[in-house]
Amino acid sequence: MSNWPDWFQEALRQRFYQLELASEQNASNLSENEHSFTQIEQLKGNQTEDIQHLLSEWEEAIGYQLSQDKQSIYMEGVHDGIQLILPVMHSTNIR
């Protein structure tokens, strides 16, 4: 990356640092969610069919929310990438 301007390299470092912190927090949340799913499965095994069905629906809703969260994180990464690339492409076209 020695051809990149210093300000750009620093901006990348700072952004990756922010993303690393967010990723660590998300990993912690995902670990807690996986633990919750394990507990739900154990709980479902000891319940009536109606309760098992309700717990399955709840589990499905949480799974959907997790997938939405992951999609949001992915789209944020795409947005960040575009914001980093466009100024560089624009400055290259000017030269």
C-alpha positions as CSV (number, residue, x, y, z in Angstrom):
1,M,0.0,0.0,0.0
2,S,3.0,2.3,-0.2
3,N,1.5,4.0,-3.3
4,W,-1.5,5.2,-1.3
5,P,-1.5,8.6,0.4
6,D,-0.8,8.6,4.1
7,W,-4.2,10.0,4.9
8,F,-5.9,7.2,3.0
9,Q,-3.8,4.5,4.8
10,E,-4.7,6.1,8.2
11,A,-8.4,6.3,7.3
12,L,-8.3,2.6,6.4
13,R,-6.5,1.7,9.7
14,Q,-9.1,3.7,11.7
15,R,-12.0,2.1,9.9
16,F,-10.7,-1.4,10.3
17,Y,-10.1,-0.7,13.9
18,Q,-13.7,0.4,14.3
19,L,-15.0,-2.7,12.4
20,E,-12.8,-5.0,14.6
21,L,-14.4,-3.6,17.7
22,A,-17.9,-3.9,16.3
23,S,-17.0,-7.5,15.1
24,E,-15.9,-8.5,18.6
25,Q,-19.1,-7.1,20.1
26,N,-21.2,-9.0,17.5
27,A,-19.3,-12.2,18.1
28,S,-20.1,-11.9,21.8
29,N,-23.8,-11.4,21.0
30,L,-23.8,-14.3,18.5
31,S,-22.2,-16.6,21.1
32,E,-24.9,-15.6,23.6
33,N,-27.6,-16.2,21.0
34,E,-26.2,-19.7,20.2
35,H,-26.3,-20.5,23.9
36,S,-29.9,-19.3,24.0
37,F,-30.8,-21.6,21.1
38,T,-29.2,-24.5,23.0
39,Q,-31.3,-23.7,26.1
40,I,-34.4,-23.5,24.0
41,E,-33.8,-26.9,22.5
42,Q,-33.4,-28.4,25.9
43,L,-36.5,-26.6,27.2
44,K,-38.6,-27.7,24.1
45,G,-37.8,-31.3,24.8
46,N,-39.6,-31.1,28.2
47,Q,-42.8,-29.4,27.0
48,T,-46.1,-30.2,25.4
49,E,-46.5,-30.1,21.7
50,D,-48.2,-26.7,21.8
51,I,-45.5,-25.2,23.8
52,Q,-42.9,-26.8,21.6
53,H,-44.6,-25.2,18.6
54,L,-44.6,-21.8,20.2
55,L,-41.0,-22.1,21.2
56,S,-40.1,-23.1,17.6
57,E,-41.9,-20.0,16.3
58,W,-40.0,-17.8,18.7
59,E,-36.8,-19.4,17.7
60,E,-37.6,-18.8,14.0
61,A,-38.3,-15.1,14.7
62,I,-35.0,-14.8,16.5
63,G,-33.2,-16.5,13.6
64,Y,-34.8,-14.1,11.2
65,Q,-33.6,-11.1,13.3
66,L,-30.1,-12.5,13.4
67,S,-30.1,-12.9,9.6
68,Q,-31.3,-9.3,9.2
69,D,-28.5,-8.2,11.6
70,K,-25.9,-10.0,9.5
71,Q,-27.3,-8.6,6.3
72,S,-27.1,-5.1,7.8
73,I,-23.5,-5.6,8.8
74,Y,-22.7,-6.9,5.3
75,M,-24.3,-3.9,3.6
76,E,-22.5,-1.5,5.9
77,G,-19.2,-3.1,4.7
78,V,-20.3,-2.7,1.1
79,H,-21.2,0.9,1.7
80,D,-17.8,1.5,3.5
81,G,-16.0,-0.1,0.6
82,I,-17.7,2.1,-1.9
83,Q,-17.0,5.2,0.1
84,L,-13.3,4.3,0.2
85,I,-13.0,3.4,-3.5
86,L,-14.9,6.3,-5.1
87,P,-12.6,9.1,-3.9
88,V,-9.6,7.1,-5.1
89,M,-11.2,6.4,-8.5
90,H,-12.1,10.1,-8.8
91,S,-8.6,11.3,-8.0
92,T,-7.2,8.8,-10.5
93,N,-9.5,10.1,-13.3
94,I,-8.4,13.7,-12.6
95,R,-4.7,13.0,-13.1
